[in-house]
Amino acid sequence: MSMCTHKNKNFDGEDSIIDGSKNKKELNQILMDNFKDYGYYGYCSVNIDDEKSVCTNVPEPNDLKSELNNINQNSETKNPTDVSTELNQNNPNLAVLYYEDHSSHACSNLKIPDFEKPERLIDAFQYLKDNKIFNDDRCNLVTDIDKALEKDLLKIHTKSYVSFIKNYSKKGGGFLGDSTYVTKDTYDVAKMSAGAAIRSAELVIDNNYSYSFALLRPPGHHAGKSRYGGFCIFNNAAILARYLQQKKGIEKVMIVDWDAHAGNGTMDIFYDDPDVITLSIHRSPHDFYPRTGFMSQIGEGAGEGYNINIEMPVGSENVEYKLAFDEVIIPLIKRHSPDFLICCCGFDGYYQEKTVQMNLTSKGYYQMIRSIKSVFPENFVILMEGGYHKHNGKLCHSVINALLDRPNPIHDDLKYSKYESQLHKKVYNKAFENIFKIKEMFSLSSINDQSKADNL
């Protein structure tokens, strides 16, 4: 039974329909009941030309912000200008960026449930603080972050789309569909998220830090030039890439995205651009959000060959991801030799993210960072994307230790029964087949047959 007329969204001409006969409360419930998609809600969207569609007055932020203020009052934030500009790659230092105002972009303010909520960062930050991560002179907390300017957003997003988000926020916001919501503060918070991405790179480029890791929300990699989606408003990584090219004189940028969902917004933005190489490793999108990001999508025009999608089968874990890094990602980083690398770090491939059904552990994330550092020891930043479980703090700790050349602090290895081991061999063989195809497509050296699961 169809209760809501709907089409996918695009703010430059495609139709986007909401049944006006439904009031806001009824429509929100319909969206949440009928359009769920492996942890992301489905494809129903708000028309930016409809002044009356799904708008609501949003109450003041709840107690989350006051709780966060209490956390920050007890935190010793170091000034990045105090860090030596003479960096030693054998003794790297790291900036972790965090801003408290993200808590005003909260689904609870709209009285709707959603996975993308402030607690996912608040709890992670509290974990890092409780474990005294910022008491270390080599790991500094940076909170002096400015919002991205509107002109920075317009380097990626259309003017009509930016105006829609800005005006919709002013009117109080509402649930947009496709898992995405807007509150009265979302426009400012999303600009702050993009600003944190920019700041993270500036700290590295200005030689204050070896690396930076930005804990930011809302995430960005599903946002296209004129579209929201999958919790994302503005595409933080894409905005940073253009900023680096136009403001910092960096010519070639590479974006490596290991969120469990394909970075479809980033792919679409740079699909015909050879100066930004986009690589996304994610769960196969054949039956999974965003249902795009296939191996066959390699770019077009001048950008052909500069877009890479690595489809990972359901159940993939550390060994499959290591194979993909060793055989595809690291060779492509070497081949393209970018001037700057942006890593989009989603924690939703973690085995505790039950709706996603991937099986990475902390060791997997730790290995990915170490692999990149082995061939690209400087000029890269990490931007947080997904991860909707309660273990983000631990995984952040693993990322931080990988960047600082320290042992992985988390021990969460999976143990398989004999039956599960047999099932895992099938997963590995499927991953092997996909990776072999990608290596052929991009003329990378062939995989040795001894890598197959018979030897697992």
N, C-alpha and C positions, 0 to 999 in steps of 0.2 A: 504493500500500500504506500503510495507516494503522498507524503504530507507536506512537502515543501518543494516548490519548483526551484531548481538550482542548476547553475552552470559554473564552470571554473572561472577564475577571475583574471582579468587583465585590464589595466587602466588606460589602454590606448586603443580602444575600439571594440574589443570583444564584449559580448553581452554578459551581464552579471545581474542575476535576478533574485530578489527575495519576495516571497509572497506577502504583499502588504496587508492581507487580511489577518495575519497573525500579529498579536502584540509581542513586545520584546520578551516577556517572561516565557510565553508559550514557544516562541521561536528558539530561544536559547535551549529549552528543554528538548525540542525536536532535534536540534543539532547534536546535542550530547547523547541522545538516545539512539539515533539512527545513522550517524555518520562516523562511527569509530573505526579506526584503521590501524591496527597493531600499535596502539598507544598514541596515535595521532588521530584527531577527529577528521572528518571527511571534507569533501569538496563542496562547500556551500559558502557563498561569499556576499559581501556587501557592495552595492553599486555606489561608487563615489559621487555619482550625480544625483543620488536619491537623498535629499536632505533629511528625510524622516526615517530612514532604514536603521533599525536596531540601535537607536541611540538611548542613552540613559544617563542620568546624573549620578556620578560616582561619589560615594561618601569619602570622607577623609581617610588616609591610610590608617590601618589598624595598629596594634601594638608592636608589629614587626620592626618598624623603624626605631621606636624607642629602645627596643631590645638591642638592635644593632648599634645604636649610639652608646649603650652601656658597654658593649664589647670594645668599641673603638676608644672609649675613654681610658681603658686599661691597657691599650696597645701602645708600644713604643714605636712610632713611625720614624724611620730614618730619612734624612734629606738626601736625595740622590746626588746632589752636588758635593756631598762629603766623600763620595767614593772616588778612589784614585782613578785617573784617566789612563794610567799605564796598566793595561790588562795583561794578565798572564794566562794563556789558554790552558796551562797545566794547573792553574789554581783559579778557575773561573768564578765570577760572581754573578748574581741573579737579582733582578727586580721582579717582585710579584705585585701586580697592580690590582687594586680593589677600591670600590667606591660604594658608600653606604646608600646613596640615593636610589639604587636599583630596586629597593624594597617597595617603592611607591608604584612600581609596575607589578601589580599583584592581582591575580584572578579573584582572590577573595574580596577585593574591593567591588567587584561586579556581582558577587554572590553566585559565582559559577565555579565548578571544579575544573582544574586543568593540571597537567603534569608540570608545566613550566612555571614555577613559583619561587618566591624569594628564598625560601628555606634551603633550596638546593645550593645556593652560594653562602648563605648565612651559616649553615651547619658546616660547610667545608672550611670556611674562614675560621670558625670557632675551633675546629679540629686542629688546624695549623697553629693557631694561637696557643691552644692547650699543650701542644707538643713543642712549644718554644721555638718554632721554625724561624721567627723573626728576631730572636735573640742572637742569631748567628750573623757576624759581620759580613759574611759572604752572601746572605740572603736578606734583602731589604724589602720592607713593605713600602709601596709608593701609593699614596692616596691623593696627591695633588694633580688631579686630572681635569681637563677642560672639555666641554662639549665640542664635538665636531661642528664646524661651521656649516650653514646650509649650503654654501657653495661647494663644500667637500662632498656632501650628499649628492649634489647635482652632477658631480663628475661620473656618477654611476646610475642614479635613479632619475626618472623623468620628473619634470616640474609638476605635472598633474598628480603624480603619486605622492611626492613629498608634501604637496599642498593638502592632499586628502588626509594623510596621517596627522598633519599639523592641525587641520580644522576639526577632524574627528575627535582628537584629544581635547581641543578647546570646548567641544560640545559635551564632554563627559565620557565619550568612548562607548564601547559595547563589544559584544562577541562578534568578530568578523566572519567566522567560519574558517575551515582548513586549520583548525587548532589554534587560531591566532586571535588575540584579544587586544583591545586598546583601553587604557584608562585615561583620566584627565592629565596624567603625568607622563604617559608613554612617549610622546614626541620628545620631550626633554631627556628622558631616561635612555631612549634609543640613540639620541645624539651623544649622550655620555658614553654609551657602549662603543660607538664608532670612535669617539674621542680617546677612549682607553686604548683601542687598537693603534691609533696614530701615536699616542704617547709611548706605547710599548716599543715601537720601532725607533722613535726619536732617542729614547734612552740608550739603545744599542748603537745607533748611528753616531751619536755624539760621544761615543767611547766612554760613557759612564758605566756601562754594564756589558758583560759578555753575552747575556741572554735576558729575555724577559718573558714572563708568563702572566697573561691578563685574565683574571677571573671576571668575566663580564656576562651580562644578560640585559636585554633579550639576546639570544643567539642570532646568527645572521645568514647561514649558508643556504637556506631555502628562499631567501628574498631575491627576486629578480629586479630588472630595471623598473618595472611598473607593476610589481605584484608582491604581496606578502605570502606567507605560508609556513606551516610547520613551526609555529611559535616565533617566526622571524619577521622583523620589521624592516631594518636596513641591513645591507650585507657588509658586515664589518671588515672582513678580509678583502673584499673587492674595493671598498672605499680606501683601505690602507694601501692596496697595490697601486691605485691611481695616484694617491697622494705621494707615494714614494717616487713614482715616475715623473710627476709634474712639479713637485716641490723640492725633491731631493736629488733629482738628476739620475736616478737609478733606472737603467734601461730595461733589464730583463728580470722579471719577478716570477717565482714559482710558488704555487699554492698547493700544499699537500694536506688532504682532508681525510682523517680516519674516524669520523663520526660513523655510526652504524647505518645512517641514512645517507643516500647520495647527496652531494652538494649541488643540487640541480640549479639553484639560483646562480651560483658562481659559474657553473658550466655555461649557462645561457648567456650570461653577461660577456664572457670572454670567448665565445664559441668561434668567432672569426678573427681573433686577435693573437698573432704569433709572439707578442711581447709579454704575455702573461700565460704561463703554462699551468694548466689546472689538472690535478691528479686527485681522484677520489677513490678510496678503497672502502667498500661498504657491502652490506648484505644485498644479495641479488634482488633487484627491484621488480622481478617478474610478478611477484605476489606481495609486494611490500612497498610502503610509502618511500619515495614519492612516485613510484612506478615509472621512473626514468633514471637515466644514468647507466645505460647499457654499454657493453664493450664496443659495440659497433658505432657509438657516438664519439667520434674522434676529432670533431671540429669540422669547419667548412671554410672554403675560400682560402685566404691567407693563413687562417688558423688551423687548417687541416693538419692533423698529426700533433697538435699542441694541446689536445684534450684527451685525457686518459681516464677510463673507468675500469676499476678492477672489481668484478662481481665475486663476492665470497658466498659460498653456500651456507644455508642455515646450520648452526652448530660449529662454525669455524672457531678455532681457538688459537693459542699462541703459535703453535707450529705452522699452521696455515698462513698466518700473518707474517711470520718470519720468512717463510718461503716467498711470499709476495714481495717483501722488502728486499730480500737478497737477490731475487731474480728479475724484478721489474723496477721497483721504486728507486733503489740505490743506483742501478745502472742508468736510469733516466735522469737522475740528479747529476750524475757524472757527465752524461751526454750533453745536457742542456747548459750545465755550468751557470746557473742563475747568479745574478748579482745580489739577490736577497730572497730569502725563503720564509714563507708564512705557513705555519702549521695550524690547522684547524683541529682542535683536540676535542672529540666527543667521547664521553665516558659511557655512552649507552650501548656499546658493544661488550660491556662487562657482563660476566655470567649472572650477576644478581639482577640485571635488568630483564625481568621475566618476559615482558611482552615482546622483546626483540629476539630472544632465543639465540644469541651469540654467546661464545664462551671464553672471551678474553679474561685473563686475570691481571693483577697488577704487574706481573712479570712481563706480560705482553706489551703493556704501555711503556714500561721501563725499557724493553728491548727496542721498541720503535724509536725512542729518543736517542738511545745509544747508537743505533744504526745510522741515523741521520748525522749525528755528531762525528761519526767516524769518517765521513766524506765531506761534511760541510760544517767545519768547527766554529764558524762565526757568521754574523749577519743573518740570524734567524730568530723569529719570535713565535710564541705559542699563544693562540687565542682559544678560549674555552667555547665549545659549542654545546652539544647535548649531554645527557646524564641526569636521570630523574629518580635515581635510587638514593639511599642514605649513605653511600660509601664514597662520595665524591672527594671528601677530605683525604681519605687514605690514598686514593689514586693521585690526587694533587701532590701528596707527599712523595709518591713514587716518581712522578715527573720531575719534581724539584731535585730529588737526589740524583736522578739520571743526569740532569743538567749540571749538577755540581760534582760529578764524578764520584759519587758515593754509592754504597750498596743499596739495593732495593730494601726499604724498611718494612715492607709488608710481605707476609708469607700466606698465600691463599691458593696454593696449587690445587688443581682439581684431581680427584682420584677416580679412576674408571673401574667398573667391574669388567669381567671378561666380555660380557655381552656388549657393554657400552664401548669397549675398545674396538670390537668388530664394527659397530655402527660408525665409530669415528674414522675408521679406515675408509669408509665410503665417502665421508665428508672430505677427507684429505685428497682422495683420488679425484673428486669433482673439482676441488680447488686447484689441484695440479693441472687438470685439463684446461681450466679457464686461464691459468697463468701461462700455460704453454701457448694457447691461442694468442694471448696478448703479446708474448715475445715474438711470435711469428708476424703479427700485425705491425709491430714497431721495429722489426729486423734486429732484435736482440739475440744474442747467442742462445742456442737451444739448451734446454734443461737435460741434464743427465738422467737417463731412465732409472738410475739407482735411487733417485729421489722419491720414487713412488711408494705408496703406503705399505707395500709388501715388506719394507724394511723398517717400518715403524716399531 
